[in-house]
């Protein structure tokens, strides 16, 4: 591959090896690489959506538990005052 200077060749090879390390240069055609990248993007988006949904559920469950505990402590304090008087 002809390059205007040595720096362009080094930059190209640096990019090539970076892409190779993440698996984008293991196949042949650009169409296959693009298809793989789209599949990975869709998998990542699905994973992130599932993670966000689970995280929302986990946080709302924690908030419900905190409200229950606060209510239980308030009732226990009220009962303690009644039993002392």
Beta strands, then each sheet from edge to edge (+ up, - down):
end
